[in-house]
Amino acid sequence: MLLSMATAVIIQKRVVKVPPREVQGSVGGEYPLTNEEMKWQLEFFQDST
């Protein structure tokens, strides 16, 4: 299941309370990370729990 970038921004702001300057936004509605970068981020945080 993929979230739209707009939904991801809302989650960052409202649920996770990411400071506005640190929210990962987009240009043109696309994710700012490649699939490989996203996978690395998810694995990094998964390993840290």
C-alpha positions in Angstrom: 0.0 0.0 0.0 1.4 3.4 -1.0 0.4 6.7 0.5 0.2 9.8 -1.6 2.9 12.3 -0.9 0.2 14.7 0.3 -0.9 12.1 2.9 2.7 11.5 3.9 3.1 15.2 4.6 -0.1 15.4 6.7 1.1 12.4 8.7 4.5 14.0 9.3 2.9 17.2 10.5 -0.1 16.0 12.5 0.7 12.5 13.7 4.5 12.5 14.1 4.7 16.2 14.9 7.8 16.8 12.7 8.9 20.4 12.9 7.7 22.3 9.8 11.3 22.9 8.6 12.1 19.2 8.7 9.0 17.9 6.9 10.0 15.9 3.8 7.9 17.5 1.1 7.7 17.1 -2.6 7.9 18.8 -5.9 5.0 17.8 -8.2 3.6 15.3 -5.8 6.5 12.9 -6.1 8.4 11.4 -3.1 11.7 13.2 -2.5 13.5 9.9 -2.1 14.2 7.1 -4.6 12.8 3.6 -3.9 16.3 2.5 -2.7 16.7 5.5 -0.4 13.2 4.9 1.0 14.0 1.2 1.6 17.3 2.2 3.4 15.4 4.6 5.6 12.8 2.1 6.6 15.3 -0.6 7.3 17.4 1.8 9.3 14.5 2.7 11.6 13.3 -0.8 11.8 16.7 -2.0 13.0 16.8 0.7 15.6 13.6 -0.5 17.4 
